Amino acid sequence: MSKIPTAEEYLMEKYSLSYDEMSSNRSEDMIEFAKLHVKAAIKECIESAPSGSSTDTVSYEDVVEALKDCYPDKNIK
């Protein structure tokens, strides 16, 4: 899995800022940052979901279907 940046790393890279130049008034950027983390978390859950032929195990397809829309972007504000 690729490394997801911290909020500071994300803003510093996006705006080529030093730590001292960062502003706390970048709410749109923080929303975008949060969306990156949510998507990465969902992807990780899907990729690490157990699957198998046992009746006690949920199918991989069911896991993907349940997780893919579990936290829509519209909820990240």
C-alpha positions as CSV (number, residue, x, y, z in Angstrom):
1,M,0.0,0.0,0.0
2,S,1.3,3.4,-0.8
3,K,2.0,5.8,2.0
4,I,-0.7,8.3,2.7
5,P,0.8,11.7,3.7
6,T,0.1,13.4,7.0
7,A,-1.9,16.6,6.9
8,E,1.2,18.7,7.2
9,E,3.1,16.7,4.5
10,Y,0.1,17.0,2.2
11,L,-0.3,20.8,2.5
12,M,3.5,21.4,2.5
13,E,3.8,19.4,-0.7
14,K,0.7,20.8,-2.4
15,Y,1.7,24.4,-1.9
16,S,5.5,24.0,-1.7
17,L,5.4,25.5,1.8
18,S,7.7,25.2,4.7
19,Y,6.3,24.3,8.1
20,D,6.2,27.9,9.2
21,E,4.3,29.0,6.1
22,M,1.4,26.7,6.6
23,S,-2.0,28.3,7.2
24,S,-4.9,26.8,9.2
25,N,-7.4,28.4,6.8
26,R,-7.2,25.6,4.1
27,S,-10.4,23.8,4.8
28,E,-11.0,22.7,1.2
29,D,-7.5,21.1,1.2
30,M,-8.2,19.3,4.5
31,I,-11.5,18.0,3.1
32,E,-9.5,16.6,0.1
33,F,-6.9,15.2,2.5
34,A,-9.7,13.5,4.5
35,K,-11.1,12.0,1.4
36,L,-7.7,10.5,0.5
37,H,-7.6,8.8,3.9
38,V,-11.1,7.5,3.7
39,K,-10.6,6.0,0.2
40,A,-7.3,4.4,1.3
41,A,-8.9,2.9,4.4
42,I,-11.8,1.4,2.4
43,K,-9.4,0.1,-0.1
44,E,-7.3,-1.5,2.6
45,C,-10.4,-3.1,4.2
46,I,-11.5,-4.5,0.8
47,E,-8.0,-5.9,0.0
48,S,-7.6,-7.5,3.5
49,A,-11.1,-8.9,3.7
50,P,-11.3,-12.6,4.5
51,S,-12.9,-14.7,1.8
52,G,-13.4,-18.4,1.2
53,S,-15.8,-21.1,0.5
54,S,-16.9,-21.6,4.1
55,T,-20.5,-20.8,4.9
56,D,-19.2,-19.0,8.0
57,T,-17.2,-16.5,5.8
58,V,-18.8,-13.7,3.9
59,S,-18.0,-13.7,0.2
60,Y,-15.4,-11.3,-1.1
61,E,-18.0,-9.8,-3.4
62,D,-20.3,-9.1,-0.4
63,V,-17.5,-7.4,1.4
64,V,-16.6,-5.2,-1.6
65,E,-20.3,-4.3,-2.0
66,A,-20.7,-3.4,1.7
67,L,-17.6,-1.4,1.9
68,K,-17.3,0.5,-1.4
69,D,-20.0,3.1,-0.4
70,C,-19.8,2.8,3.4
71,Y,-18.5,6.4,3.8
72,P,-19.5,8.6,0.9
73,D,-17.5,11.7,0.0
74,K,-20.6,13.9,0.8
75,N,-20.1,13.0,4.5
76,I,-16.6,14.5,4.6
77,K,-17.0,18.2,5.4
